[in-house]
Amino acid sequence: MAHQERILILEDDAAFARLLAETLSDLGVCRFTSYPERLHEIIKEFNPTLLIVDYNLNHPTLDGIKATRLIRRNPETNLLPILLLSGEDNLAVIEEAFKSGIDDYVLKPVIPRFLNAKIENLLFQSRKKLNAQALSGLPGNAAIETEFYLRLQKKRPFSVSYTDLDNFKPFNDEKGVKQGDLAIQALSKLLHALRGKQSRHQLFVGHLGGDDFFLLGSASAIKAATQKLKKDFSGASRVFFTEQELAAGYYRGTDRNGHLCSFPLLGLSSAIIDGITAQTVPDFLRLTEIAAAVKKAAKKSETRICHVSAASIPQIPPESLYAETATGAKKVAQKKRVKIK
């Protein structure tokens, strides 16, 4: 690996934990604990890149799965890769473990070479999928696309909210790049808080890049999160403006042509699409096209939120540029996409 990992092991068998740490010593620094109730405290101090959890813990209330749920509920540890060790070769247990938020599992007795290979792959895939945006610390483009296809495979309708900052470019130009970064971080902090209060199934939050964010989840969770985000950001963004600007409701700056003009204070626009399935939105590219069109409508609306059903959006059948005819290939005129009003 390119750098040393920091591996935290939650295991009540101290002898096994030491043996495990020795086995993984080539990967990086290992630390172990037998106290699941101290996990958050230890994680904050140790800052691990991987957590290994034993399913069977000698604890009155917590096993490995319950400990995993606690980790996933905390926005500061929600993205930490988790590997479960289990002596239970039971499909029901394994299914429950994945639902709780583990990334992978290894059955006991552990084969060292197999365990090392699993960890190497888990860390690689985790970084690749998350592609976390450095500015926000949220999952990036690759993770959003992966989440979209995972939800399609479950064959249950879900919703998406595509949100961005209104008039971000003039704000970034006039107030400075540093203030622009702070505005994105302020929005990211609110998104972290929203995500931390719900399971990943209910609400997934990702940062597409720049000032563009995606939320995926149930219809009720997406609606509530989008409305709360808009309200909370209205308050959080006040720190970027002077008292005079807040009172006026705008700030002065120059446009692209160098003309002095007034710009509205920072706000959010959101496109909400409900009822997404493989039939209504078959791929991620189509989702981004729909979301971009709906967001344009949102920016023109009074509430800056445009809410549509995926089933109401005209379907555009896939069509090749060329169709076979008796005389050879003939170019087919592409149909114009229907704008969403």
Buried (B, 14 or more C-beta within 10 A) or exposed (E): EEEEBBBBBBBBBEEBBBBBBEBBEEBBBBBBBBEBEEBBEBBEEBEBBBBBBBBBBEBEEBBBBBBBEBBBBBBEBBBBBBBBBBEBEEEEBBEBBBBBBBBBBBBBEBEEEEBBEBBEEBBEBBEEBBBBBEBBBBBBBBBBBBBBEEBBEEEEBBBBBBBBBBBBEBBBBBBEEEBBEBBBEBBBBBBBEBBBEBBBBBBBBBBBEBBBBBBBBBBEBBBBBBBBBBEBBEEBBEEBBEEEBBEEEBBEBEEEEEEEEEBEBBBBBBBBBBBBBEEBBBBBEBBBBBBBBBBBBBBEEEEBBBBBBBBEBEEEEEEEEEEEEEEEEEEEEEEEEEEBE
